[in-house]
Amino acid sequence: MEILQVTLTPEESKYIIALSIREDKRIKKALEKGRIVFKGGSTVSKVCYLLCGEKVSVCGVVSKRGTKMNMDFSVPHVAILEDGKFYGIDDTFFRDIKNIKKDDVIICGANAIDNYGNAAMMVGSSLGGEVPYALSNWYGEGINIMIPAGYEKLVPGNINDIIKKTGRLKKKYSFGMAVGLVPLIGEIITEVSGIERLAKVKGTVISAGGIGEAQGSITMDISGESDELDKIYEIILKTKRMKKDDYNISECKSPNEYCKDHIACIYKRMSGV
C-alpha cells in the first residue's frame, strides 16, 4: 500500500466529482435508455458539459458582495438530456419531471453538506423551495438522485438543526438576498468519494484551506496499490492543467424587477427601493 498526497482547489474538486459521475453505470444506462435531469449549479454544469458539451447555469451565486441572484438567463438553470438532445425546462419543470422513470437520473447541486450525510440548498423565496422538495419526493419513489458537492460546502453541525434555527423570513438585514435552507435527499458525491469511484483507492482529507487561488482547497492522502495510484495521479495532473470554467454569472444589482422578492437586502435599501 502506497500513499499519494494531493491538494485540490474547489474548481479541481468539482471536475473530479463530475468525472466520477460521468463514469457511473446509472449515468451510462440513462444515456442509453433514459433521461438525465440537471438542476443548475457550478458542479452540475461541469457534469453536464462532460456528458453532452452543454452547460446549465446557477439561479443564485455567492460572491464577495453576498448571496446574489444570477441575472444571466442565456443558459438554462434546469435542463434535460434525452436521446442525445439537450433542452431547458426552466418554465416547464414540474410538467417534464412528472414523467420521470426509475432508469432516469436527477443531478442536483447543494449549498451545504454536513458530516451526518445531509445536504441542503439555499433558496431566496418560498416558491424556490418547491424544486428541492420535488426532488426529495422522487428519491422516495426510487429515482436516482445524485448530489455533487465538494468539501468546500461542508458546514459545522447538523443541517437539520440549522434549518430549524434559520430562515429567510427571520432576517432583518442581508448582504444580498435573504436565503433559507431546504433539505435535499439523495446520494452525496464529494471529491473523496469521486476519487474512490475512479480507482480502487481510499481518500482521507488531512487539511483544508489555502491562499490565493488555493483558497477553499482540501489536501488529501490517497492510499492504494501502485497502479491504482498511478491512475489517479494522471487524472489529477490533467485536472490541474484545465482552464477555468465560465459559469455565465451576472449577479443582480439594485434596483431591478426582482428586488421586491429580496427581503432584507441591504443593497436594495441603499438604492432606495
Residue frames relative to the residue before (quaternion, step in Angstrom):
aa qw qx qy qz dx dy dz
M 1.0000 0.0000 0.0000 0.0000 0.00 0.00 0.00
E 0.0695 -0.7967 0.6002 0.0101 3.56 -0.87 1.01
I 0.3233 -0.7533 0.5463 0.1716 3.58 -1.28 0.29
L 0.1358 -0.7452 0.6495 0.0667 3.52 -1.08 0.89
Q 0.1755 -0.7744 0.5987 0.1052 3.60 -0.79 0.99
V 0.0074 0.8024 -0.5953 0.0411 3.56 -0.86 0.99
T 0.1925 -0.7245 0.6439 0.1529 3.53 -1.30 0.48
L 0.1002 -0.8070 0.5819 0.0072 3.54 -0.75 1.12
T 0.3525 -0.6923 0.5854 0.2318 3.56 -0.91 0.92
P 0.6767 -0.4764 0.3404 0.4464 3.62 -1.17 0.27
E 0.6474 0.5171 -0.3266 0.4548 3.60 0.98 -0.80
E 0.6605 0.4980 -0.3036 0.4729 3.58 0.98 -0.83
S 0.6193 0.5400 -0.3369 0.4597 3.56 1.05 -0.76
K 0.6389 0.5346 -0.3247 0.4478 3.57 0.98 -0.84
Y 0.6597 0.5007 -0.3171 0.4620 3.57 0.97 -0.79
I 0.6268 0.5315 -0.3363 0.4599 3.59 0.99 -0.82
I 0.6438 0.5148 -0.3125 0.4720 3.57 0.96 -0.89
A 0.6746 0.5028 -0.2953 0.4527 3.58 0.86 -0.97
L 0.6472 0.5250 -0.3154 0.4540 3.56 0.96 -0.85
S 0.6662 0.4990 -0.3071 0.4614 3.58 0.96 -0.83
I 0.6360 0.5138 -0.3305 0.4715 3.60 1.05 -0.69
R 0.6136 0.5572 -0.3483 0.4379 3.59 1.01 -0.76
E 0.7173 0.4493 -0.2489 0.4707 3.58 1.05 -0.76
D 0.4660 0.6995 -0.4354 0.3223 3.61 1.26 -0.11
K 0.5411 -0.6499 0.4333 0.3117 3.59 -0.94 0.90
R 0.6413 0.5310 -0.3308 0.4443 3.59 1.03 -0.75
I 0.6256 0.5252 -0.3297 0.4733 3.55 1.10 -0.70
K 0.6635 0.5073 -0.3050 0.4575 3.56 0.90 -0.91
K 0.6422 0.5121 -0.3181 0.4735 3.57 1.06 -0.74
A 0.6561 0.5100 -0.3073 0.4636 3.58 1.00 -0.86
L 0.6198 0.5408 -0.3423 0.4542 3.59 1.07 -0.67
E 0.7034 0.4612 -0.2583 0.4751 3.57 1.10 -0.71
K 0.8525 0.1649 -0.0138 0.4958 3.55 0.81 -1.04
G 0.7877 0.3218 -0.1547 0.5021 3.59 1.17 -0.24
R 0.5335 -0.5898 0.4935 0.3520 3.49 -1.23 -0.68
I 0.1972 -0.7367 0.6304 0.1449 3.53 -1.26 0.47
V 0.1842 -0.7734 0.6012 0.0806 3.54 -0.82 1.07
F 0.1525 -0.7849 0.5975 0.0603 3.57 -0.86 1.02
K 0.1187 -0.7627 0.6325 0.0642 3.58 -0.72 1.09
G 0.5640 -0.7122 0.3054 0.2854 3.51 -0.35 1.38
G 0.2956 0.6993 -0.6137 0.2166 3.51 -1.19 0.77
S 0.6419 -0.5558 0.3535 0.3925 3.58 -1.14 0.47
T 0.6785 0.4581 -0.2933 0.4936 3.59 0.99 -0.77
V 0.6270 0.5330 -0.3292 0.4630 3.56 1.01 -0.82
S 0.6166 0.5534 -0.3425 0.4430 3.58 1.05 -0.75
K 0.6352 0.5163 -0.3271 0.4722 3.59 1.04 -0.74
V 0.6237 0.5300 -0.3341 0.4675 3.57 1.00 -0.83
C 0.6599 0.5253 -0.2992 0.4461 3.55 0.87 -1.03
Y 0.6752 0.5042 -0.2969 0.4492 3.58 0.88 -0.94
L 0.6537 0.5109 -0.3172 0.4595 3.59 0.98 -0.79
L 0.7069 0.4789 -0.2637 0.4487 3.57 1.07 -0.73
C 0.8541 0.0558 0.0146 0.5169 3.59 0.94 -0.78
G 0.5434 -0.6469 0.3985 0.3571 3.60 1.22 0.08
E 0.6193 0.5014 -0.3477 0.4941 3.59 1.29 0.22
K 0.2709 -0.7592 0.5673 0.1685 3.56 -1.29 0.26
V 0.2312 -0.7038 0.6416 0.1990 3.51 -1.36 0.34
S 0.4067 -0.7175 0.5149 0.2338 3.53 -1.15 0.61
V 0.4756 -0.6353 0.5138 0.3259 3.56 -1.32 -0.10
C 0.4870 -0.6593 0.4856 0.3039 3.58 -1.09 0.71
G 0.7947 0.0701 -0.0058 0.6029 3.53 1.02 -0.87
V 0.1661 -0.7805 0.5974 0.0798 3.53 -1.23 0.45
V 0.2907 -0.7094 0.6080 0.2066 3.56 -1.17 0.62
S 0.0082 -0.7920 0.6089 -0.0425 3.57 -0.55 1.19
K 0.7065 -0.4310 0.3144 0.4649 3.58 -1.23 -0.07
R 0.6269 0.5244 -0.3327 0.4704 3.59 1.28 -0.30
G 0.6848 -0.4668 0.2880 0.4798 3.58 1.24 -0.23
T 0.7117 -0.3921 0.3316 0.4794 3.57 -1.18 -0.59
K 0.0054 0.8410 -0.5339 0.0880 3.54 -0.36 1.30
M 0.4721 -0.6376 0.5319 0.2961 3.51 -1.25 0.55
N 0.3693 -0.7046 0.5576 0.2371 3.57 -1.10 0.70
M 0.2232 -0.8172 0.5237 0.0902 3.57 -0.54 1.22
D 0.5400 0.5982 -0.4148 0.4225 3.59 1.24 0.10
F 0.0554 -0.8263 0.5600 -0.0218 3.57 -0.43 1.25
S 0.3843 0.7490 -0.4641 0.2754 3.58 1.25 0.35
V 0.7354 0.2855 -0.1741 0.5893 3.57 1.25 -0.43
P 0.5036 -0.6756 0.4319 0.3217 3.65 -0.82 0.86
H 0.4379 -0.6776 0.5296 0.2620 3.54 -1.19 0.65
V 0.7671 0.1262 -0.0680 0.6252 3.56 1.16 -0.68
A 0.0539 0.8171 -0.5672 0.0872 3.57 -0.86 0.96
I 0.2814 -0.7329 0.5964 0.1676 3.53 -1.34 0.32
L 0.1636 -0.7301 0.6540 0.1118 3.52 -1.19 0.73
E 0.1444 0.7935 -0.5667 0.1683 3.57 -0.53 1.22
D 0.8421 -0.0375 -0.0220 0.5375 3.56 -0.77 1.10
G 0.7178 -0.4588 0.2414 0.4647 3.54 1.01 0.86
K 0.6275 0.5232 -0.3328 0.4708 3.59 1.29 -0.04
F 0.1835 -0.7793 0.5955 0.0660 3.56 -0.95 0.97
Y 0.1624 0.7939 -0.5740 0.1178 3.58 -0.78 0.99
G 0.4909 -0.6787 0.4762 0.2676 3.53 -1.12 0.77
I 0.1196 -0.7927 0.5951 0.0572 3.56 -1.14 0.68
D 0.1487 0.8253 -0.5315 0.1195 3.60 1.06 0.67
D 0.7722 0.3591 -0.1823 0.4914 3.58 0.92 -0.91
T 0.7555 0.3432 -0.1884 0.5253 3.60 1.24 -0.20
F 0.1738 0.8499 -0.4885 0.0941 3.56 1.25 0.46
F 0.7386 0.4313 -0.2592 0.4486 3.59 0.62 -1.08
R 0.6226 0.5322 -0.3469 0.4570 3.58 1.06 -0.64
D 0.7288 0.4470 -0.2486 0.4552 3.58 0.86 -0.98
I 0.6973 0.4673 -0.2893 0.4601 3.57 1.01 -0.70
K 0.4915 0.6805 -0.4186 0.3466 3.57 1.28 -0.32
N 0.7413 0.4135 -0.2121 0.4843 3.59 1.05 -0.75
I 0.2996 0.7744 -0.5081 0.2288 3.59 1.19 0.40
K 0.1813 -0.7950 0.5737 0.0767 3.57 -1.07 0.78
K 0.7061 -0.5153 0.2959 0.3852 3.56 -1.24 0.39
D 0.6656 0.4764 -0.3155 0.4800 3.60 1.14 -0.41
D 0.5514 0.5968 -0.3942 0.4293 3.57 1.30 -0.05
V 0.2345 -0.7586 0.5923 0.1368 3.56 -1.28 0.35
I 0.1705 -0.7476 0.6329 0.1068 3.55 -1.05 0.82
I 0.0987 -0.7842 0.6118 0.0328 3.58 -0.85 1.00
C 0.0540 0.8207 -0.5575 0.1126 3.55 -0.51 1.22
G 0.3885 -0.7340 0.5118 0.2202 3.58 -0.84 0.97
A 0.2585 -0.7495 0.5911 0.1484 3.55 -1.32 0.34
N 0.3778 -0.7051 0.5513 0.2370 3.53 -1.29 0.42
A 0.8005 0.1100 -0.0481 0.5872 3.55 1.24 -0.38
I 0.0039 -0.7416 0.6704 0.0246 3.53 -1.20 0.72
D 0.1962 -0.7768 0.5819 0.1397 3.57 -1.21 0.38
N 0.6644 -0.5198 0.3675 0.3916 3.57 -1.30 0.01
Y 0.6349 0.5340 -0.3224 0.4558 3.58 1.29 0.02
G 0.6070 -0.5903 0.3479 0.4026 3.58 1.24 0.21
N 0.5309 0.6222 -0.4109 0.4028 3.58 1.24 0.34
A 0.0936 -0.7694 0.6288 0.0631 3.54 -1.26 0.51
A 0.0532 -0.8011 0.5958 0.0196 3.56 -1.18 0.53
M 0.2740 -0.7346 0.6001 0.1588 3.52 -1.31 0.45
M 0.3886 -0.6897 0.5546 0.2565 3.55 -1.08 0.72
V 0.0423 -0.7761 0.6287 0.0257 3.56 -1.05 0.79
G 0.3600 -0.7594 0.5109 0.1808 3.54 -1.07 0.79
S 0.7716 0.1778 -0.1275 0.5973 3.58 1.29 -0.02
S 0.6266 -0.5421 0.3953 0.3966 3.55 -1.23 0.41
L 0.6177 0.5482 -0.3457 0.4454 3.61 1.06 -0.68
G 0.6378 0.5528 -0.3284 0.4241 3.58 1.03 -0.82
G 0.6113 0.5866 -0.3466 0.4026 3.55 1.20 -0.45
E 0.5361 0.6561 -0.4053 0.3434 3.58 1.19 -0.31
V 0.6185 0.5739 -0.3550 0.4026 3.60 1.04 -0.70
P 0.7074 0.4287 -0.3013 0.4743 3.67 0.68 -0.90
Y 0.6164 0.5338 -0.3607 0.4528 3.59 1.04 -0.63
A 0.6324 0.5298 -0.3284 0.4600 3.57 1.02 -0.80
L 0.6591 0.5074 -0.3120 0.4591 3.57 0.95 -0.87
S 0.6344 0.5301 -0.3293 0.4561 3.58 1.01 -0.79
N 0.6365 0.5241 -0.3260 0.4625 3.57 1.03 -0.76
W 0.6535 0.5071 -0.3186 0.4629 3.57 1.00 -0.80
Y 0.5877 0.5629 -0.3690 0.4490 3.59 1.08 -0.63
G 0.6484 0.5225 -0.3058 0.4616 3.57 1.05 -0.78
E 0.6642 0.4788 -0.2945 0.4928 3.56 1.25 -0.40
G 0.6136 -0.5951 0.3329 0.3980 3.58 1.28 0.12
I 0.4317 0.6901 -0.4705 0.3406 3.59 1.25 0.25
N 0.4800 -0.6598 0.4976 0.2943 3.57 -1.07 0.77
I 0.0398 0.7859 -0.6141 0.0609 3.58 -0.61 1.15
M 0.1093 -0.7984 0.5919 0.0186 3.55 -0.65 1.17
I 0.1409 -0.7846 0.6020 0.0460 3.54 -0.94 0.97
P 0.1187 -0.8084 0.5733 0.0601 3.61 -0.10 1.23
A 0.2148 0.7734 -0.5647 0.1922 3.58 -0.64 1.12
G 0.3155 -0.7678 0.5318 0.1677 3.55 -0.65 1.12
Y 0.6725 -0.5214 0.3523 0.3896 3.56 -1.30 0.25
E 0.4641 0.6312 -0.4691 0.4076 3.60 1.22 0.06
K 0.6727 0.4905 -0.2849 0.4751 3.59 1.24 -0.44
L 0.4556 0.7049 -0.4415 0.3173 3.60 1.28 -0.04
V 0.0978 -0.7972 0.5951 0.0285 3.57 -0.80 1.04
P 0.5148 -0.6364 0.4654 0.3368 3.61 -1.10 0.58
G 0.7548 0.3652 -0.2733 0.4714 3.57 -1.07 0.70
N 0.5915 -0.5533 0.4626 0.3605 3.49 -1.41 -0.20
I 0.4901 -0.6935 0.4447 0.2848 3.58 -0.69 1.09
N 0.6234 0.5483 -0.3494 0.4342 3.61 0.99 -0.74
D 0.6552 0.4877 -0.3060 0.4892 3.59 1.07 -0.71
I 0.6298 0.5424 -0.3288 0.4484 3.57 1.04 -0.82
I 0.6375 0.5374 -0.3251 0.4462 3.58 0.97 -0.87
K 0.6557 0.5228 -0.3074 0.4497 3.58 1.01 -0.82
K 0.7298 0.4563 -0.2354 0.4513 3.59 1.06 -0.77
T 0.7720 0.3215 -0.1565 0.5254 3.58 1.14 -0.56
G 0.1156 0.7963 -0.5904 0.0632 3.55 -1.25 0.25
R 0.6423 -0.5580 0.3819 0.3611 3.50 -1.18 0.65
L 0.7251 0.4727 -0.2486 0.4347 3.57 0.89 -0.97
K 0.6237 0.5720 -0.3377 0.4120 3.60 1.22 -0.31
K 0.6317 0.6055 -0.3175 0.3655 3.58 1.20 -0.38
K 0.3539 -0.7388 0.5429 0.1851 3.55 -0.90 1.03
Y 0.7871 0.0690 -0.0121 0.6128 3.55 1.00 -0.90
S 0.0227 0.7883 -0.6147 0.0147 3.56 -1.15 0.62
F 0.3594 -0.6847 0.5868 0.2403 3.57 -1.00 0.82
G 0.7839 0.0603 -0.0990 0.6100 3.52 0.15 1.35
M 0.7897 -0.2586 0.2118 0.5145 3.56 -1.18 -0.52
A 0.3734 -0.6452 0.6037 0.2827 3.54 -1.15 0.61
V 0.0809 -0.8294 0.5527 0.0088 3.58 -0.65 1.06
G 0.2079 -0.7304 0.6332 0.1499 3.49 -1.32 0.47
L 0.4187 -0.6860 0.5326 0.2653 3.56 -1.29 0.26
V 0.0524 -0.7569 0.6493 0.0518 3.55 -1.10 0.75
P 0.5136 -0.6832 0.4218 0.3027 3.60 -0.94 0.80
L 0.1948 -0.7291 0.6424 0.1337 3.51 -1.28 0.59
I 0.1435 -0.7771 0.6066 0.0873 3.56 -1.03 0.74
G 0.4169 0.6737 -0.5203 0.3190 3.53 -0.77 1.07
E 0.6402 -0.5076 0.4064 0.4090 3.54 -1.30 -0.22
I 0.2596 -0.7794 0.5544 0.1332 3.56 -0.50 1.21
I 0.0847 -0.7922 0.6040 0.0175 3.56 -0.85 1.01
T 0.1055 -0.8018 0.5879 0.0158 3.57 -0.54 1.21
E 0.6836 -0.4509 0.3514 0.4538 3.56 -1.28 -0.03
V 0.6137 0.5398 -0.3531 0.4552 3.60 1.13 -0.56
S 0.6992 0.4285 -0.2783 0.5001 3.60 0.79 -0.94
G 0.5862 0.5776 -0.3647 0.4356 3.58 1.17 -0.56
I 0.6612 0.4911 -0.2936 0.4852 3.56 0.93 -0.92
E 0.6707 0.4975 -0.2966 0.4633 3.57 0.99 -0.81
R 0.6194 0.5170 -0.3408 0.4827 3.59 1.23 -0.35
L 0.6921 0.5083 -0.2677 0.4370 3.57 1.10 -0.74
A 0.7928 0.0252 -0.0140 0.6088 3.58 1.23 -0.38
K 0.5514 -0.5982 0.4638 0.3508 3.56 -1.26 0.33
V 0.3697 0.7028 -0.5013 0.3435 3.52 0.40 1.33
K 0.3065 -0.7137 0.5936 0.2107 3.53 -1.37 0.11
G 0.1712 -0.8091 0.5574 0.0735 3.57 -0.76 1.06
T 0.0375 -0.7877 0.6149 0.0015 3.56 -1.04 0.83
V 0.3404 -0.7291 0.5560 0.2085 3.59 -0.69 1.07
I 0.1311 -0.8236 0.5496 0.0483 3.58 -0.72 1.06
S 0.7978 -0.0459 -0.0129 0.6010 3.62 1.23 -0.20
A 0.1996 -0.7772 0.5872 0.1066 3.54 -1.29 0.30
G 0.6864 0.4770 -0.3607 0.4138 3.54 -1.20 0.61
G 0.0856 0.7778 -0.6191 0.0665 3.53 -1.33 0.28
I 0.4390 -0.6710 0.5207 0.2930 3.56 -1.29 -0.14
G 0.7948 0.2699 -0.2000 0.5054 3.57 -1.23 0.38
E 0.8351 -0.1316 0.1231 0.5198 3.56 -0.90 -0.95
A 0.6448 0.5238 -0.3206 0.4551 3.58 1.27 -0.25
Q 0.3593 0.7255 -0.5133 0.2846 3.62 1.20 0.22
G 0.7974 0.2577 -0.2170 0.5006 3.56 -0.91 0.94
S 0.4526 0.7107 -0.4369 0.3149 3.59 1.28 0.08
I 0.2108 -0.7092 0.6407 0.2051 3.49 -1.38 0.16
T 0.2287 -0.7244 0.6298 0.1621 3.54 -1.24 0.59
M 0.0869 -0.8311 0.5474 -0.0455 3.52 -0.78 1.12
D 0.2762 -0.6919 0.6369 0.1983 3.54 -1.21 0.64
I 0.0958 -0.7812 0.6160 0.0326 3.56 -0.86 1.00
S 0.0971 -0.8185 0.5660 0.0167 3.57 -0.60 1.13
G 0.3068 0.7374 -0.5602 0.2200 3.55 -1.10 0.75
E 0.6775 -0.4485 0.3703 0.4502 3.52 -1.31 -0.11
S 0.6958 -0.5335 0.2940 0.3805 3.55 -1.15 0.71
D 0.6935 0.4829 -0.2974 0.4443 3.62 0.84 -0.91
E 0.6444 0.5065 -0.3170 0.4771 3.58 1.11 -0.68
L 0.6332 0.5136 -0.3246 0.4795 3.58 1.06 -0.73
D 0.6129 0.5472 -0.3420 0.4560 3.58 1.05 -0.73
K 0.6291 0.5419 -0.3279 0.4506 3.57 1.04 -0.81
I 0.6825 0.4713 -0.2787 0.4841 3.58 0.92 -0.94
Y 0.6036 0.5757 -0.3415 0.4332 3.57 1.04 -0.83
E 0.6807 0.4837 -0.2869 0.4694 3.59 0.90 -0.90
I 0.6321 0.5294 -0.3289 0.4604 3.58 1.03 -0.78
I 0.6878 0.4790 -0.2854 0.4648 3.57 0.90 -0.91
L 0.6003 0.5432 -0.3602 0.4635 3.60 1.05 -0.67
K 0.6539 0.5055 -0.3024 0.4748 3.58 0.95 -0.89
T 0.6325 0.5488 -0.3201 0.4432 3.56 1.01 -0.86
K 0.6998 0.4856 -0.2693 0.4494 3.57 0.92 -0.92
R 0.6594 0.4938 -0.3109 0.4740 3.60 1.22 -0.32
M 0.5380 0.6572 -0.3931 0.3524 3.59 1.25 -0.24
K 0.4910 -0.6435 0.5035 0.3022 3.55 -1.20 0.59
K 0.5790 -0.5811 0.4430 0.3616 3.53 -1.21 0.50
D 0.4679 -0.6884 0.4899 0.2593 3.54 -1.13 0.72
D 0.3132 -0.6787 0.6243 0.2271 3.51 -1.34 0.43
Y 0.1967 -0.8334 0.5110 0.0748 3.57 -0.54 1.19
N 0.4501 -0.7069 0.4477 0.3119 3.61 1.22 0.29
I 0.2987 0.7694 -0.4969 0.2680 3.54 0.76 1.12
S 0.0927 0.7402 -0.6628 0.0651 3.53 -1.04 0.92
E 0.2021 -0.8352 0.4983 0.1153 3.56 0.11 1.28
C 0.5630 -0.6498 0.4063 0.3093 3.53 -1.03 0.85
K 0.0959 -0.7606 0.6399 0.0524 3.50 -1.22 0.67
S 0.4150 -0.7270 0.4977 0.2271 3.54 -0.96 0.89
P 0.5951 -0.2088 -0.7737 -0.0609 1.50 -2.04 1.47
N 0.0457 0.7689 -0.6377 0.0001 3.55 -1.26 0.50
E 0.7214 -0.4924 0.2858 0.3943 3.56 -1.25 0.32
Y 0.6842 0.4872 -0.2865 0.4608 3.58 1.21 -0.41
C 0.4039 0.7457 -0.4576 0.2673 3.60 1.26 -0.11
K 0.6055 0.5943 -0.3568 0.3910 3.58 1.05 -0.74
D 0.6977 0.4616 -0.2634 0.4804 3.59 1.16 -0.58
H 0.6567 0.5307 -0.3022 0.4425 3.57 1.25 -0.38
I 0.1300 -0.8293 0.5419 0.0413 3.53 0.31 1.30
A 0.8459 0.2129 -0.1800 0.4547 3.55 -1.22 0.73
C 0.4275 0.7131 -0.4709 0.2950 3.64 1.21 0.06
I 0.3756 -0.7535 0.4913 0.2228 3.59 -0.59 1.11
Y 0.6090 0.5560 -0.3574 0.4384 3.59 1.11 -0.60
K 0.6112 0.5339 -0.3351 0.4786 3.56 1.13 -0.69
R 0.6696 0.4925 -0.2991 0.4686 3.57 0.93 -0.86
M 0.6529 0.5260 -0.3169 0.4435 3.56 0.97 -0.84
S 0.7031 0.4424 -0.2674 0.4884 3.60 1.12 -0.64
G 0.5411 -0.6708 0.3694 0.3474 3.56 1.32 0.05
V 0.4239 0.7067 -0.4680 0.3191 3.59 1.22 0.31
